[in-house]
Every structure is written in structure tokens, then in C-alpha cells.
Amino acid sequence: MGFELKAPVLTGELVRLEPLDHRHAAELAVAAEEDRGSYAFTWVPRADQVGAYIDAQLARAATGMLAPYAQISTATGRAVGATAYWEPRSWLTDDQLDAVEVGFTWLARSAQGTGINTEAKLLLFRHAFEEWHVSRVDLKTDARNDRSRAAIQRVGARFEGVLRNWSRSWAPGEEGRLRDSAIYSITAEEWAECRVRLEERVSTS
């Protein structure tokens, strides 16, 4: 039968991750337009593109390669961004997930720096390591995106290197071009220590 990538609801103190759906569209449209200054290298739809953005993510989900989420602020009950599990990989047996990426992440400007990103990563990593028993979780970003790279390092992922011409560029004006991707990971052996650090950071948010 094989492993089937699904997006279960994951709930924390600051954020609830819900499977992405068109019911989130109106709130995501507002979130995406708050301040676009931090989105230079990230795929964040304009307000009038959110419906098509959700359609694209759900189409990827239908292939079994993506499990997309809306990030819901528990303080307001509103969708403030998105994230996803991406590219599941099973190397040893079809039934066991060995690795998965966390990506397609963005947050409204007002939600950045609030602890929501940290707790969302804690929820996603914990589910991957403790429920799916993966051996590693990957994260990657445009190698030029210093802001994103710093955020990835803050959640405990280790830098592995830059893969040149690795994936499509999301930077404005670079349609049809490839980017260099900075690759990070957390392994199962590192997870216990990483989890403690993340829980401490969430508790002080």
C-alpha cells in the first residue's frame, strides 16, 4: 500500500496548523498583503492570486508529494500564513517514511517574530519524528535569502551546503530561472536536543 502523506491538524499554544482549504482564502489574502518587504525570495501570492495558489497546492497534494497547511493564530483564530510537508521519501520500504521536507512557509508580517513560526516548526518536526519516525527532516531556501536562512538555523537545523541550480526561483523578475538552494536538516539523532530548545523558545515567546 505504501506511505500516504497527509496533513493532520496540529495544535499548539500559539498556532494551529489546519489542512489548507479555500475556506482560508479570504484571511490569507489579507495576511499576504500586510507588508511584502520580507517576501523577496518566497512564493507568497498577491491577494487576487490566493485562490489559484490554493488550487496549485491542492493539486500538488493530490499527487501525494505535498501536505499543505494554513497557519492559524490561536489568539485571533485567523489564518496568518501557510506551510507544508513536502517531498516524502521512502528508501528502505514503501510503508516507512524515511525523510520529508518542511517548506512552502510564509507568515504575515504581523505574525513574524511572535513565536508562531517556532511553534509551527516544533509541531511539524515532532509529528514527523515521533509519529512518522522519519530519519531526517529537510528545509531549504534560496541561498540569497539571509532572513530565511537565519530563521531556519534558529529552529535548530544544520546547514549542509548549497545545491546550484537546484530549483525554480520565486524572486520577482526571475520567472523561468533556477536558483541555488541552501539545504538544512535535522536528523532523528538530533531531534531530542532540538525539541528541548524549541520548547524553551516557545515557552518564552
C-alpha positions in Angstrom: 0.0 0.0 0.0 2.8 2.5 0.8 3.0 5.5 3.0 0.4 8.2 2.3 1.4 11.8 3.1 -1.5 13.5 4.9 -1.8 16.8 6.9 -3.4 16.1 10.3 -4.4 19.1 12.4 -1.5 20.0 14.7 -2.3 22.3 17.6 -0.1 24.3 19.9 -0.5 27.3 22.2 0.2 30.0 19.6 -0.7 28.3 16.3 -3.0 25.6 14.9 -2.0 24.0 11.6 -5.0 23.1 9.6 -5.1 21.4 6.2 -5.1 24.2 3.6 -8.5 24.8 2.1 -10.4 27.5 0.2 -12.1 28.5 3.4 -8.8 30.1 4.4 -8.6 32.2 1.2 -10.0 35.5 2.4 -7.8 35.6 5.5 -4.7 34.6 3.7 -5.4 37.3 1.1 -5.3 39.9 3.9 -2.2 38.3 5.5 -0.3 38.2 2.3 -0.7 41.9 1.7 0.2 43.3 5.2 3.9 44.0 4.2 5.5 42.3 1.3 9.0 43.6 2.1 10.2 40.3 3.5 8.9 38.1 0.7 11.7 38.8 -1.9 12.7 35.2 -2.4 9.5 33.4 -1.2 6.4 32.3 -3.0 3.6 34.4 -1.4 0.5 35.1 -3.5 -1.0 38.5 -4.0 -4.5 38.9 -2.6 -6.1 38.2 -6.0 -3.9 35.2 -6.6 -4.8 33.3 -3.4 -7.5 31.1 -5.0 -5.1 30.0 -7.7 -2.3 29.5 -5.0 -4.6 27.2 -3.0 -5.6 25.3 -6.2 -1.9 24.8 -7.0 -1.1 23.5 -3.6 -4.1 21.2 -3.6 -3.0 19.8 -7.0 0.4 19.0 -5.6 -1.3 17.4 -2.6 -3.3 15.2 -5.0 0.0 13.8 -6.3 1.0 12.6 -2.8 4.0 14.9 -2.8 2.7 17.7 -0.6 0.6 18.1 2.6 -0.2 21.9 2.8 -1.3 23.8 5.8 -2.8 27.1 6.8 -1.2 28.6 9.9 -4.0 29.8 12.3 -3.2 32.2 15.1 -4.8 30.8 18.2 -5.0 34.4 19.6 -7.2 35.6 16.8 -8.5 32.5 15.1 -7.4 33.9 11.7 -5.2 32.4 9.1 -1.8 34.2 9.1 0.2 32.2 6.7 1.0 28.8 5.2 3.4 25.9 5.4 3.7 22.3 4.3 5.2 18.9 4.4 6.9 18.3 1.0 8.7 15.6 -1.0 8.3 12.5 1.2 10.9 9.9 0.6 10.9 6.2 1.4 14.1 4.4 0.7 14.0 1.2 2.7 10.4 0.1 2.4 7.3 1.6 0.8 5.5 1.7 4.1 8.1 3.6 6.1 8.7 7.3 5.5 12.4 7.9 5.8 12.6 11.7 5.1 10.4 14.7 4.4 10.9 18.4 3.8 9.1 21.2 5.6 8.7 24.1 3.3 6.4 26.5 1.4 6.4 28.5 4.6 5.3 32.2 4.9 3.7 34.4 7.5 2.0 37.7 7.6 4.3 40.5 8.7 2.4 40.9 12.0 2.9 37.2 12.8 6.6 37.2 12.3 8.7 37.3 15.4 5.7 36.2 17.6 6.8 32.6 18.2 4.3 31.3 15.7 7.0 30.1 13.3 9.0 28.4 16.1 5.9 26.6 17.4 4.8 25.6 13.9 8.2 24.0 13.3 8.0 22.3 16.7 4.6 20.8 15.7 5.8 19.7 12.3 9.1 18.3 13.4 7.5 16.5 16.4 4.9 14.8 14.2 7.5 13.8 11.6 9.9 12.3 14.1 7.6 10.9 16.7 4.6 9.7 14.7 6.1 9.0 11.3 9.5 8.1 12.7 11.5 9.7 9.9 15.3 9.7 9.9 15.6 13.3 8.8 13.6 16.5 8.1 14.9 18.8 5.4 14.5 22.5 5.0 15.7 24.6 2.0 15.6 28.2 0.9 17.1 30.4 -1.8 20.8 30.7 -1.0 20.5 34.5 -1.2 17.7 34.6 1.4 19.6 35.6 4.5 16.4 36.2 6.5 15.1 32.7 5.8 18.4 31.1 6.4 18.7 32.7 9.8 15.2 31.6 10.8 16.0 28.0 9.7 19.1 28.0 11.8 17.2 29.4 14.8 14.9 26.3 14.8 17.9 24.0 15.1 18.5 22.8 11.6 22.1 22.2 10.4 23.5 23.7 7.2 24.5 21.0 4.7 25.6 23.1 1.7 24.3 24.9 -1.4 23.0 23.0 -4.4 23.5 25.0 -7.5 20.6 25.5 -10.0 18.6 23.2 -7.7 15.0 24.6 -8.0 12.9 27.3 -9.5 13.4 30.9 -8.4 10.5 32.7 -6.7 12.2 36.1 -6.8 10.3 38.8 -8.7 11.5 39.1 -12.3 13.2 35.7 -12.2 10.3 33.7 -13.7 11.7 30.7 -15.7 15.0 30.8 -13.9 16.6 28.4 -11.5 18.1 29.3 -8.1 20.8 28.0 -5.8 19.3 26.3 -2.8 20.8 26.3 0.7 20.0 22.9 2.3 19.5 22.3 6.0 18.4 19.2 8.0 17.6 17.8 11.4 18.2 14.1 11.9 16.5 11.6 14.3 19.6 11.5 16.4 19.5 15.3 16.9 15.7 15.6 17.4 15.6 15.2 21.3 18.0 18.1 21.8 16.4 20.2 19.1 12.9 19.6 20.7 14.1 20.9 24.1 15.5 24.1 22.5 12.3 24.7 20.5 10.1 24.1 23.6 12.2 26.6 25.6 11.9 29.2 22.8 8.1 28.7 22.5 7.7 29.0 26.3 9.4 32.4 26.3 7.5 33.8 23.3 
